[in-house]
Structure formats: structure tokens, C-alpha cells
Amino acid sequence: MLWINRLKRLFREGEEHPQAEDPLHMVDDLLDELNSELEDMKISLNKQVAAEKRLKRRLDEAKVDSWQREKDARHFLAEGDDDSARLALIKKEQLDKHVQEIASLYAGAQTHKQDIMQHINEQMAKYEHLQQKKNDLQMKRNFPSPSAVNDIEEAMIVDEASGNTDLGQQGSDDENQRVEKTLEELKRSIKNRN
């Protein structure tokens, strides 16, 4: 699973090299690859279901043929034709072996179909998990971290505690300065996130 290795590398590099390739772009690429894999698996599943249906039809036909040979043998015995009855039973034995072979193939096809379905379910879970990671990355990018907000609030409290509480024009000037300072800090925190 190439995409899993790329995802692990993405998060390792994201910690070690903040200037590495854009994580959202990489996650989008991984989602595209995974979606392509899922489409291929669904095509395989459809082919497997069709093959299973063909085997089931062949199995049913072989069982009917075997039953018919046994019926023929009974009919020939009732008419006193032992040779024809013997040939019908030989044919029935061959058909019974064929039934066993087809039954084995059919059971294998069912197992293979279940394996593909399980793999699709696992891949869908991975896809949903990766989609959630993408949403988390977008949220982090769109909103400053709680620590950045706390830092801004602390700076505002320190400003107020340092005596910048004069009334009148100085109060509104200080308020404007605090707003401007807060705005600049928010811009820096968002820029650092990107």
C-alpha cells in the first residue's frame, strides 16, 4: 500500500520539515490514489460476482445432468437394458466428479468475493479516516490554534494590567493599539500555520 507509506512520510516530514510539500495537497493525492484503488476493486468485485453466478449456473446444470443420468439408468434397468443402464451410471459418475470440481470452484469464488468485499470495506474505512485527516488539516489551516488565541488574550490582559486604563482619548488610542496588535498577532499565527 504505497499511499500508507506516503501518508506516514507526510506526517513525519511535517514534523521534521515544516517547509515540506503541502500536506493538504499530499492528502488529496492520496485520496485520489485510494479512490482509484477502490474503483479497481469494485470492478474486480463485479467480475467476481459474475464469475460466481456462472459457476453457480454450471453447478446447477451439472447436478441436473447427473440426476438425469441416474433417472435414465433406472429407466433402462426397468426395461431390462443393463448395458445402457451401466453406461448411464458411468456417465453419472463422471458428472458427479464434475459437480465436485465445480462445487469447489464455486466455493473458492464465494470466498474470493468475500475477501474482495472485506478489502473494499477496509479501504473505505481508510478513505474515510484519510478524509477526516484532510478535514482536520483544513480546520487547522483556517483557524488559529487555541494556544495562539490564549497568547493574544494574555497579551491583552498584560496591557490592561500595566496601567493602560486611562479614560478618554488615551483609552481609545490604547484600545486601537491593542486591536491592531491583536490583529497582527492573529495574522502571524495564521501565516505560521500555512
C-alpha positions in Angstrom: 0.0 0.0 0.0 2.0 2.9 -1.4 -0.4 5.5 -0.1 0.0 4.4 3.5 3.8 4.8 3.3 3.4 8.2 1.7 0.9 9.2 4.5 3.4 8.1 7.2 6.2 10.0 5.4 3.9 13.1 5.2 3.3 13.3 8.9 7.0 12.5 9.7 8.2 15.2 7.3 5.6 17.6 8.5 7.1 17.4 12.0 10.7 17.5 10.8 10.4 19.8 7.8 7.7 22.4 8.1 8.5 23.7 4.6 7.9 20.3 3.0 5.3 19.7 0.4 1.8 21.0 1.2 0.2 18.4 3.4 -3.3 19.1 2.1 -2.1 18.6 -1.5 -0.4 15.3 -0.5 -3.6 14.1 1.3 -5.6 15.0 -1.8 -3.2 12.9 -3.9 -3.5 10.0 -1.5 -7.3 10.3 -1.6 -7.2 10.2 -5.4 -5.0 7.1 -5.4 -7.2 5.4 -2.8 -10.3 6.3 -4.8 -8.7 4.8 -7.9 -7.9 1.6 -6.0 -11.4 1.4 -4.7 -12.8 1.8 -8.2 -10.5 -1.0 -9.4 -11.6 -3.2 -6.5 -15.3 -2.6 -7.3 -14.7 -3.6 -10.9 -12.9 -6.8 -9.7 -15.9 -7.4 -7.3 -18.3 -7.1 -10.2 -16.3 -9.5 -12.3 -16.1 -11.9 -9.4 -19.8 -11.8 -8.8 -20.4 -12.5 -12.5 -18.0 -15.5 -12.4 -19.7 -16.8 -9.2 -23.1 -16.6 -10.9 -21.7 -18.5 -14.0 -20.2 -21.2 -11.7 -23.5 -21.5 -9.8 -25.4 -21.9 -13.1 -22.9 -24.6 -14.3 -23.1 -26.4 -10.9 -26.9 -26.5 -11.1 -26.8 -27.7 -14.6 -24.3 -30.4 -13.8 -26.4 -31.6 -10.8 -29.5 -31.8 -13.1 -27.5 -33.7 -15.7 -26.2 -36.2 -13.0 -29.7 -36.7 -11.7 -31.0 -37.2 -15.3 -28.3 -39.9 -15.9 -29.5 -41.7 -12.7 -33.1 -41.5 -13.9 -32.0 -42.9 -17.3 -30.2 -45.8 -15.6 -33.4 -46.6 -13.7 -35.4 -46.4 -16.8 -33.0 -48.7 -18.7 -33.0 -51.2 -15.8 -36.8 -51.2 -15.8 -36.7 -52.1 -19.5 -34.0 -54.8 -18.8 -31.3 -53.0 -20.7 -28.3 -53.5 -18.3 -25.7 -52.2 -20.8 -27.4 -48.9 -21.3 -28.0 -48.6 -17.6 -24.3 -49.3 -16.9 -23.3 -46.6 -19.5 -25.8 -44.1 -17.9 -24.3 -44.8 -14.4 -20.7 -44.3 -15.8 -21.8 -41.0 -17.2 -23.4 -40.1 -13.9 -20.1 -40.9 -12.1 -18.2 -38.6 -14.5 -20.8 -35.9 -14.0 -20.6 -36.3 -10.2 -16.9 -35.7 -10.3 -17.5 -32.7 -12.5 -20.1 -31.5 -9.9 -17.5 -31.8 -7.2 -14.9 -29.8 -9.2 -17.4 -27.1 -10.0 -18.6 -27.0 -6.4 -15.0 -26.5 -5.3 -14.5 -23.7 -7.8 -17.8 -22.1 -6.7 -16.8 -22.2 -3.0 -13.5 -20.6 -4.0 -15.3 -17.9 -5.9 -17.5 -17.2 -2.9 -14.5 -16.9 -0.6 -12.7 -14.7 -3.1 -15.7 -12.5 -3.4 -15.9 -12.2 0.4 -12.2 -11.3 0.5 -12.6 -8.6 -2.0 -15.6 -7.2 -0.1 -13.7 -7.2 3.1 -10.8 -5.4 1.4 -13.1 -2.8 0.0 -14.6 -2.2 3.4 -11.1 -1.8 4.9 -10.1 0.6 2.1 -13.4 2.5 2.6 -12.5 2.9 6.3 -9.0 4.1 5.4 -10.5 6.5 2.9 -12.9 7.9 5.5 -10.1 8.2 8.0 -7.9 10.0 5.5 -10.8 12.3 4.6 -11.2 13.1 8.3 -7.4 13.9 8.4 -7.9 16.2 5.5 -10.8 18.0 7.2 -8.6 18.3 10.4 -5.8 19.8 8.3 -8.2 22.3 6.7 -9.6 23.3 10.1 -6.1 23.9 11.5 -5.3 26.0 8.5 -8.4 28.0 8.7 -8.4 28.7 12.4 -5.6 29.8 14.7 -4.6 27.3 17.4 -6.1 27.7 20.9 -2.5 28.5 22.2 -2.3 31.4 19.7 -5.6 32.7 20.9 -4.6 32.3 24.5 -1.3 34.2 23.8 -3.3 37.1 22.3 -5.7 37.1 25.3 -2.7 37.1 27.7 -1.1 40.0 25.9 -4.3 42.0 26.2 -4.6 41.2 29.9 -0.9 42.3 30.4 -1.6 45.5 28.6 -4.6 46.2 30.7 -2.7 45.3 33.9 0.3 47.5 33.0 -1.8 50.7 33.6 -3.1 51.4 30.2 -6.5 52.1 31.6 -6.7 55.9 31.2 -10.1 57.3 30.3 -10.9 59.4 27.3 -8.7 59.7 24.2 -5.8 57.7 25.7 -8.2 54.8 26.4 -9.5 54.7 22.9 -5.9 55.0 21.5 -4.8 52.2 23.7 -7.8 50.2 22.6 -7.0 50.8 19.0 -3.3 49.8 19.6 -4.4 46.6 21.3 -6.8 45.8 18.4 -4.0 46.4 15.9 -1.6 44.4 18.0 -4.1 41.5 18.3 -4.7 41.7 14.5 -1.0 41.5 13.8 -0.6 38.5 16.1 -3.5 36.7 14.5 -2.0 37.3 11.1 1.3 35.9 12.2 -0.3 32.8 13.8 -2.3 32.1 10.6 0.8 32.7 8.5 2.8 30.3 10.6 0.1 27.7 10.2 0.4 28.0 6.4 
